[in-house]
């Protein structure tokens, strides 16, 4: 019994003497990462913001690079953490890396989508096809870009849905946030109204909006755009500051309708006329 107790005490003491230093090293490693990783992220963000001011980069470009480099920094720190953890347990890194290379080669054929995402993401960033806060249409998605990563891009639809889109699916990108945008308003008048008078009213309304700072060019009344089944369609077009085209279109429709009402010009609505034949 004494021999058993002596052996038990010896084993516990040896285990504690081996485990406690390891646990202490792991705790210090975790504490170091908890402290330094947020500091590193802040340094990356401030560095990008400072570089953006010096290089006069657009806010969207600064946000894009900022989030991308913060993500890359996070991945690198995770890799370093794993290496240091292996070092604490005295696990040789060389054989693991060689084995990882062989395994990576074996599964590489099954990860072609991932490779395609990374390569496509690299070219999207390099060519500046899209940036954060851009309004884009691509891959069947329509919305505002919230994040551009090396693997996926986050696009927020106008109904609030956040879409995580693999970069390889971003084909034929239509970026609606580059340069001035077109504000277009088509409005119909009755066939009984005077077209020239209606165009004159439109020109007066356009003159009012030409003083609006949101418009970079125009708007101008182009004239008759189409002859509908129950109306004559008139068109107004102008160039607005990016992102304000929809707001300007709404304001113009409201003002045009009020101006037409003042002049007694009818804006027709779909209606049906039934004609009954007389009985013999």
HELIX and SHEET records of a PDB file:
HELIX    1   1 UNK A    2  UNK A   55  1                                  54    
HELIX    2   2 UNK A   59  UNK A   88  1                                  30    
HELIX    3   3 UNK A   93  UNK A  108  1                                  16    
HELIX    4   4 UNK A  109  UNK A  111  5                                   3    
HELIX    5   5 UNK A  112  UNK A  127  1                                  16    
HELIX    6   6 UNK A  167  UNK A  169  5                                   3    
HELIX    7   7 UNK A  195  UNK A  209  1                                  15    
HELIX    8   8 UNK A  245  UNK A  263  1                                  19    
SHEET    1   A 5 UNK A 162  UNK A 166  0                                        
SHEET    2   A 5 UNK A 152  UNK A 157 -1                                        
SHEET    3   A 5 UNK A 141  UNK A 148 -1                                        
SHEET    4   A 5 UNK A 135  UNK A 138 -1                                        
SHEET    5   A 5 UNK A 174  UNK A 175 -1                                        
SHEET    1   B 3 UNK A 181  UNK A 189  0                                        
SHEET    2   B 3 UNK A 232  UNK A 240 -1                                        
SHEET    3   B 3 UNK A 215  UNK A 227 -1                                        
END                                                                             
